Amino acid sequence: AQKYAAAEGFEHVTDIVMGRCSMCHAAEPGWEGIMWPPKGVMLETPEQVAMLAREIYLQAGITHAMPPANVSYIEPEERAAIVAWFRAAEG
């Protein structure tokens, strides 16, 4: 998690995740009809973003599986920022 938190783009990606993912991936989701965080994944803090970097990269950056049906309107530039951040951390 430390290498992802230290990687270039981490703050920007954290802002993206907070704006596009945390309404569902929260201890108390704010999206109607969602009673608990999907698959138990919580993305409410920078620490959680760093710890779940690979999953964020795969689900939102690479496969576009999240958010489902792009319900939070994540932009292609935001997905690209997630990919760039993860790859920067990986070296």
For each residue, the residues with C-beta under 8 A, 3 or more apart:
1: 4 5 47 50 51 53
2: 5 6 50
3: 6 7 89
4: 1 7 10 49 50 53 85 86 89
5: 1 2 10 46 47 50
6: 2 3 10 89
7: 3 4 10 85 86 88 89
8: 85 88
9: 12 13 81 84 85 88
10: 4 5 6 7 13 14 46 49 50 85
11: 14 15
12: 9 15 16 81 85
13: 9 10 16 17 49 56 81 82 85
14: 10 11 17 18 46 49
15: 11 12 18 19
16: 12 13 19 20 21 74 78 81 82
17: 13 14 20 21 22 43 49 56 60
18: 14 15 21 22 43 44
19: 15 16 22 72
20: 16 17 60 67 72 73 74 78
21: 16 17 18 24 25 43 56 60 66 67 72
22: 17 18 19 25 26 43 44
23: 26 29 30 31 72
24: 21 29 30 31 34 37 38 67
25: 21 22 29 37 38 41 42 43 44
26: 22 23 29 30 37 42 43 44
27: 37 42 44
28:
29: 23 24 25 26 34 35 36 37
30: 23 24 26
31: 23 24 34
32:
33:
34: 24 29 31 37 38
35: 29
36: 29 40
37: 24 25 26 27 29 34 40 41 42
38: 24 25 34 41
39:
40: 36 37
41: 25 37 38 52 55
42: 25 26 27 37 48
43: 17 18 21 22 25 26 48 49 52 56
44: 18 22 25 26 27 48
45: 48 49
46: 5 10 14 49 50
47: 1 5 50 51
48: 42 43 44 45 51 52
49: 4 10 13 14 17 43 45 46 52 53 56
50: 1 2 4 5 10 46 47 53
51: 1 47 48
52: 41 43 48 49 55 56
53: 1 4 49 50 56 57 86 89
54: 57 58 86
55: 41 52 58 59
56: 13 17 21 43 49 52 53 59 60 61 82 86
57: 53 54 60 61 62 82 83 86
58: 54 55 61 62 63
59: 55 56 62 63 65 66
60: 17 20 21 56 57 64 65 66 67 74 79 82
61: 56 57 58 79 80 82 83 86
62: 57 58 59 83
63: 58 59
64: 60 70 79
65: 59 60 68
66: 21 59 60
67: 20 21 24 60 70 71 72 74
68: 65 71
69:
70: 64 67 73 74
71: 67 68
72: 19 20 21 23 67
73: 20 70
74: 16 20 60 67 70 78 79
75: 78 79
76: 79 80
77: 80 81
78: 16 20 74 75 81 82
79: 60 61 64 74 75 76 82 83
80: 61 76 77 83 84
81: 9 12 13 16 77 78 84 85
82: 13 16 56 57 60 61 78 79 85 86
83: 57 61 62 79 80 86 87
84: 9 80 81 87 88
85: 4 7 8 9 10 12 13 81 82 88 89
86: 4 7 53 54 56 57 61 82 83 89 90
87: 83 84 90
88: 7 8 9 84 85 91
89: 3 4 6 7 53 85 86
90: 86 87
91: 88
